[in-house]
Amino acid sequence: MIEMNNIEMTKTQKLLAALSYFSILFAPLLFPFCIWIFADKPISKYGKNSLINHITITIYDHTLIHI
């Protein structure tokens, strides 16, 4: 979990951070990757973490399907 000490986030930044995690429903790899590459520093960390999360879930899901 990321600790964001003393950083104020705007509503837009909070929305982008939340959408990067909820994007597993509509664009699981593309949207977090774009957030990670193009967003400013505090939001890009959320994009990177959600991308890693989505990749992990995808690998885990495909592994369970083939067992």
Helices and strands as residue ranges (DSSP letters): H 11-22, G 23-25, H 30-38, H 41-65
